[in-house]
């Protein structure tokens, strides 16, 4: 897939950063050009899962370019035709709500909105504790919106976190390849 340009948006589901970074590395190894983008929270928040500065350094070294981390830098993605597909991994319930309701107040949301000007696919790699609660309507809306595709997902921990869903990050690349063909990898629920 040499020559395919992947916008890779990371949002604040910090417990899934390690899985997302493995997939980012795999994309680079397979010859994809990866353009890293981070939400404000993903770019600036230190957590028990790592320091923001460490994540930024690793991502920029891996991708060989600076992270897009502000709205004004994300806006030209569509007009300049910088991406062939936009992957949002991890995609929080907050970002899913913004995408479902056309709110563009973060670099992550602006990157997706700008990319959609090209009518090209967006792949959602959901990771949220309220997916089967307050975020369910937004996920449902995105599942039924043109150009949006999902990495297959499952309940995270049905007994301790009954509303939580997380994508199967190991299926990100196959789901992306399907989305590039305008298809949804099945089954969506795994």
Residue pairs with C-beta under 8 A, 6 or more apart in sequence:
1 30
1 31
1 32
1 177
2 31
2 32
3 31
3 33
4 32
4 33
4 84
4 85
4 180
5 32
5 33
5 35
5 82
5 83
5 84
5 85
6 27
6 32
6 33
6 34
6 35
6 83
6 84
6 85
6 86
6 87
6 176
7 35
7 37
7 77
7 82
7 83
7 85
7 86
7 87
7 111
7 115
8 24
8 27
8 34
8 35
8 36
8 37
8 63
8 87
8 89
9 37
9 38
9 39
9 86
9 87
9 88
9 89
9 91
9 95
9 108
9 111
9 112
10 17
10 20
10 36
10 37
10 38
10 39
10 42
10 59
10 89
10 90
10 108
11 38
11 39
11 41
11 42
11 88
11 90
11 91
11 92
11 94
11 95
11 108
12 39
12 41
12 42
12 45
12 90
12 92
12 94
13 90
13 91
13 92
13 127
13 128
14 42
14 45
14 47
14 48
14 49
14 50
15 49
15 127
16 89
16 90
16 127
16 166
16 169
17 49
17 50
17 55
17 90
18 49
19 90
19 169
20 89
20 90
20 125
20 169
21 55
21 58
21 59
21 62
22 169
23 89
23 169
23 172
23 173
24 34
24 36
24 59
24 62
24 63
24 89
25 62
26 173
27 34
27 173
28 34
28 62
28 63
30 173
34 62
34 63
35 63
35 65
35 68
35 77
35 82
35 83
36 59
36 60
36 63
36 65
36 67
36 68
37 67
37 68
37 69
37 74
37 107
37 108
37 111
38 56
38 59
38 67
38 68
38 69
38 107
38 108
39 92
39 95
39 106
39 107
39 108
40 69
40 106
40 107
42 52
42 55
42 108
43 52
43 56
43 67
43 69
43 107
44 52
45 52
46 52
46 53
56 67
59 67
60 66
60 67
68 74
68 77
68 107
68 111
69 107
70 107
71 104
71 105
71 106
71 107
71 110
73 107
74 107
74 108
74 110
74 111
74 114
75 110
75 114
76 82
76 114
77 83
77 86
77 111
77 114
77 115
78 113
78 114
78 115
78 116
78 117
78 118
79 114
79 117
81 118
83 115
83 118
83 120
84 120
84 180
85 120
85 121
85 122
85 123
85 176
85 179
85 180
86 111
86 112
86 115
86 116
86 120
86 121
86 122
86 123
87 122
87 123
87 125
87 172
87 176
88 95
88 99
88 108
88 112
88 122
88 123
88 124
88 125
89 123
89 125
89 151
89 167
89 169
89 172
90 125
90 126
90 127
90 167
91 99
91 124
91 125
91 126
91 127
91 128
91 167
92 127
92 128
93 128
93 129
93 130
93 131
93 134
93 135
93 138
94 128
95 106
95 108
95 109
96 124
96 126
96 128
96 135
96 138
96 139
96 142
97 103
97 135
97 138
98 104
98 105
98 106
98 108
98 109
99 109
99 112
99 122
99 124
99 138
99 142
99 148
100 137
100 138
100 139
100 141
100 142
100 145
101 138
101 141
102 113
103 109
104 110
104 113
112 122
115 122
116 122
116 147
119 147
120 147
121 147
121 148
121 149
121 179
121 180
121 182
122 147
122 148
122 149
122 179
123 149
123 150
123 151
123 172
123 175
123 176
123 179
124 142
124 148
124 149
124 150
124 151
124 167
125 150
125 151
125 167
125 169
125 172
126 139
126 150
126 151
126 153
126 165
126 166
126 167
127 165
127 166
127 167
128 135
128 164
128 165
129 156
129 161
129 163
129 164
130 163
130 164
131 139
131 153
131 163
131 164
131 165
132 155
132 162
132 163
132 164
132 165
133 163
139 165
142 148
142 150
143 150
143 188
149 175
149 178
149 179
149 183
149 184
149 185
150 167
150 175
150 184
150 188
151 167
151 168
151 169
151 171
151 172
151 175
151 185
152 167
152 168
152 171
152 175
152 185
152 186
152 187
152 188
152 189
152 190
153 165
153 166
153 167
153 168
153 188
153 189
153 190
154 165
154 166
154 168
154 189
154 190
155 162
155 164
155 165
156 164
156 165
156 166
157 164
168 190
171 185
171 190
174 185
175 184
175 185
178 184
178 185
179 185
